[in-house]
Amino acid sequence: MRRWTGTRAGEPPTAGKVLMYAGLIALSILFLAPVVWSVLSSFKDRTELAARPPTLLPNSFDLTNYTEALSRFDFGVYLRNSTIVTISATVLTLVINSLAAYALAKYNFRGRNVLFLITLGTIMVPLQIILIPLYRTASDLGVTNSLLGMIIPPAATPTGVFLLRQYMLTIPDEMIEAARIDGAGELRIFLRLVLPLCRAALAVVTIFSVIWRWNDFLWPLVIAQSQDKYTLPVALAQFNSEEVVPFNYILAMSVVSMIPVVIVFLIMQRHIVKGIAQTGFK
């Protein structure tokens, strides 16, 4: 007998469903309000932004803020740096985290659980605590004031290892053993069998990594010593050094910097929802 899970066609929704949808709509409005305000305010000039009481809609939807900000702001260089750092760091994160997660999920060795707990424990260590030794290590390796110095240090993330390990635990060990009996090597099993089955979890780690790397401010600020190595968040902060902070330009460039992350999320949305539902975040 098929289980009934919702209201029938033509029947009015129950009070519980009405309250649930109303709550979801209210939360959506609450979370989207700052984004909508930023987008609308990016078309306002300084006078409109300083108006009291504040207004929601701009007087006109012209692109003056965007064009003037691009003329004053070496956007192409900063966009290139952010793109290189984000893509390279994300690829490196996927490689390192997937290999570590596979070892912790499918290999039995002494100290495996302890190693996994230590890996999870690093989530509680903020960057500010290890910033000085991390910078000294980067300096000794000669990667300061370079994009390589922004890519390598934060590549391995304990959150990514956790998500991928939890997902890989759902893959039957018998499937891997059958592949070994058929003569498949460990690398082939990992690339041809395990990774294709983990597409959803890899999508989750990808979007998290893209968001973290694209919006990262503290480490690029420390490691970059010249403007040609700045990423977008660091470059945007330089506007605050002016005598009169041009918030209209900052808002315009902030909106532009949000577009790549939104595009990546929309492309991978289906896999992200599935991956979060089937990993440790339940």
N, C-alpha and C positions, 0 to 999 in steps of 0.2 A: 504494500500500500504506500503510495507516494505521500511524503510529508508535506503538509501545507505550510508555507513559510511567509505568506503575505496576503494582502487583501485581494479579493476577486475583482475581475473587471467590472466596472460600473458601480462598485460599492464605495461608499465614502471612506476615507482613511480614518483610522482610529485616533483617539486623543493622544495616545503615546507617540504615534508616528508624526502627528502634527507638531507636538512639542519637540520631538527630535529634529525634524527638519527646520523648525524655527530656531532652535539652538545652533544648528550647523550654519544656517544663513547668517545669524548674528555673529558667530565666530569668524566666518569668512569676511564679513564686512569689517570686523575689528582688525583682522590681519592685513586686509588689503587697503585699509584707509591710509596708512603712511605712504604706501607705494603710489596710490592715486594722487595724494597731496603732492608728493615729490614730482610726479610727472606734470601735473597741472602748474605747479609753481616754477618749473623749469622754463615756462614761457613768460614769466613775469619779469619786469625790470626791478631795479633796486627800490624804487618808490613804492611799487605795488607790494613788494615783500615786506616793507617797513610799515605798511598801512595798519592802522588800529581802528576798529577791529579788523582782523585779517579776513581776506576774501578767498573764496574757494576757486572761482573761475578767473582766469586772466582776462584783461581787457581785449587782447587779441592773441591769436595763435600764430604768431610769426616766429621765424627761426633765428632771430637776431642773436639771442644768447648762445645758440649753438655755433653759428658762424663766427661770431667774435671770439668765443672761447677757443675754437679751433685755430683761429689766427694767432692768438696769444699763447696757445698751449701746444707744445710739440706732441700732439696726440699720436701721430703715426709711430714715433719712436717708443712711447710708453705702451701703446697697444701692442706693438711687436714684442716688446720685452715680456709683457704679461702673457701673451699668447704662447711664446716659446717656453716660459717657465711653467705655465699651467699644463700644456700638452706634455712636455717632457717629464715633469714631476708626476703627472697622472699615469703615464705609461710605466714609469719606473715603480710607482706605488703598486700598480696592478701586478707587475712581475714579482716584486719582492713579497708582497702580502699573499699572493696566491700560492707561491712556493712554500712560505712559512705555514700557511693554513693547511696545505695538503700534508705536510710533514706532521703537524700536530693532530690532524684528524685521522690519518690513515696509516701511520707508522707507529709501531709499539716499541718504545725505547725507554730506558730508565731515566726518570726525571721529567717525563713528558708533561705531566700535569703541573709539576712545580714550575717548569719553564713557561707554560701557558699562563699560570697565575702571575708570574713575574711580568709577563708581557702585558696582561690586563692592568697590573698595578701601575705601569708607567702612564696610564691614562690620567692618573691623579697628580702627576708631576707637571706643573705649569712650565711654560717655556721660560719664564722669567728666572726660574731657579737655575736652569742649565744654560742660560744665555751666554754667560762669560766663558765657561769651558768650551761651549760649542763654537764661539767666535775664535777662541785661541786655537782650537783644532783646525778650523777653516783657514786661519792665518798661517798655521804651520804647513798646511797643504797648498797654500798659495792660491786659494780660490776666493779670496775677498775681492770685493768690487768686480764681481763677475756673475753672469747668469748661472754658471755652474754651481757657484756657492749658494744660490737660492734654490737650486733643484735638488741637490743630493741630500743635505742634512735632514729635511723633513719628509723624505721619500717613504720610509717605512712607518706605517701608522698602526698602533695597536687596535684601534677601532676596526680598521679594514681586516686585520688578521682575525679578529673575533667574528665579524660578520661572515667571512668566507669559510672559516672553520665550522661554524654552526651549520652553514648550508652544506658543506662537504660531508658532514656527519650523516646527512640524510641519504647519501649515495650508498647503496648496498655494497658491503665488502665482497660479497660473492661475485658481483659484476667485475670488480677489479681482479679478483683471483682468476676468474674465467679468462680475462684478457691475458694474464700472465701465463696461464696454461697454454693458450693459443700461440705463445711466443712473442707477445708484445713486450717491448722494453719499458722501463719506468718512464722515460721521457715521452715515449709515444702514448702511453696510457694517460699521462698527465695532459698532453696537448690534444689528443684525439678523443678521449673519453671524459675526463673530469672537467676540463674547462668548458666544453660545449654544454654540459649539464648545469654549469654554474653561471649561465648567462645573466640570469636575473640578479644574483648576488653581485656579480661583476658590475652590472649597471648601477647598483646602489653605491658601491665603492667608487665608481667613476664619478657620479654626480657629487658625492661628498667631497672627493678629492678636488674636483673642478671648483666647487664653491670655496673650499679652504684655500687653495692656491691662488685663485683669482682675487679673493678678498684679503689675502694675507698682507699685513702691514708691518708688524714689528720686526720680523726677521729680515725682510727686504730693506727696511729702513736702516737696520744695523749693518748689513753686509754691503749695501751699495754706498759708494763714496763719491760718485759723480752722477750728474743728471742723466747722462746717456745710458745709465744702468737702472734708472728708476722704473718701477712698475706703476700701473695706474693709481692704486691707493696711495702710494708714496708721493707721486706727482700731484695728486689732488690736494694732499696736505700742504704742499708748498704755497698754495693760494692763501693759507692762513697767515703767512709771514708778511703779507702786504699790510700797509697802514689801514686801508679800508678793505675789509674782506669782501670779495665779490661773490656773494652767496648765489646770485643768479647764474654765474658761470659754473660754480661748483655743482649746483643742482643739474644743470644741463649735462655736464660731463658725467655726473653720477648716473643719470638716466641712460646715457650711451653705454657706460660700463656695465649696466645691468643686462643689456640685450643679449650678449653671448651666453650668459648663464641661463637665461630664460629659454633660449633656443635649445640648448643642450637638454634642459629638463623636459621640454615639450617632446623632443625626439625620443627620449628614453623613459617617458612617463610610465608606459605600460610595464616595462621590465622593473622599474623602481618600485611600483606598488606591489608587484608579485614578489620581488626579492625581500622587501621589508616584512611582508606577511609570512614568509617561510624561513626567516632567519631568527636570530635571538630576540629581535624587537617584536614581541607579540603582545 
